[in-house]
Amino acid sequence: MTAPSTLAAALERKPPPLGGFSPAILRLEVRRLLRNRRTMILALALPVLFFWGFGLNSSYVHETAGHGNVSAAEMISIALYGAVAATATCGAMVSIERAAGWSRQLRVTPLSPAAYVVIKMLTSLVLAAGSVGAVYLVGAVTNKVAMPADLWVITGLCVWIGSLLFAAFGLFTGYLLPSENVTQVIALALTLCSFAGGLFIPVSQFSPDLQTFAKFTPLYGLSQLVHYPLVGGTFQWGWILNLVVWLAIFVAGAAWSLRRDTARV
């Protein structure tokens, strides 16, 4: 007969490595995302329409900006807006999963909150890649964007990877708010952050007080970093500090809100 202590040790579940993260779960999340045609279409169409309507202005084509023209700078800005909107939307889709009872399922799995946050963030990169690729493709086929070939690759990768910042924000919001409110909150937050970060109007055109305020907003550091390869100038380490601090806040908030949500179901 098995001793109670031996039986308890056998039944005790050891924490899995990496908090339960696995490529299989990541593939499952990506397949679920790709089946959501509405989200995919919006992620691809909206930034393309914005770029077509505002970034290809004839005056921008003949106006220089660093190593290229203003159309190139606008392309990077709109690609960044599309990418962060895509990753935030993808992250916020957890609000629908909560309503469907997915949080209850997570509670009985060995998947840690931090590992789940990482899986969701990586999944959102698929949507962001489509958004960035669509905007850059339009910029290439119209022949109105002037930028060295290597900067097309460098800026595109910077925008794509940097959009992870708002994947964490989307997760944070999706677990914190009910599904009927999360879309409006994210849309408002993205609009305000985009204006403050200089995606729609250059920060240099702000008043001195607004310029100071902009430096503390979530998109400021990321926007400056993705434009730097094109526009050049003096590199500021404060841009990286801004990005790292906000990423840490959003990731910690997402992990906390997921842990809070699964603890009460």
Secondary structure, DSSP 4 states (H G I P E B T S, - for coil): ---HHHHHHHHPPPPPGGGG--HHHHHHHHHHHHH-HHHHHHHHHHHHHHIIIIIT-HHHHTSEETTEEHHHHHHHHHHHHHHHHHHHHHHHTHHHHHHTTHHHHHHTSS--HHHHHHHHHHHHHHHHHHHHHHHHHHHHHHT-----HHHHHHHHHHHHHHTHHHHHHHHHHHHHS-HHHHHHHHHHHHHHHHHHHTSSS-GGGS-HHHHHHHTTSTTHHHHHHHHHHHH-----HHHHHHHHHHHHHHHHHHHHHHHHHHHT-
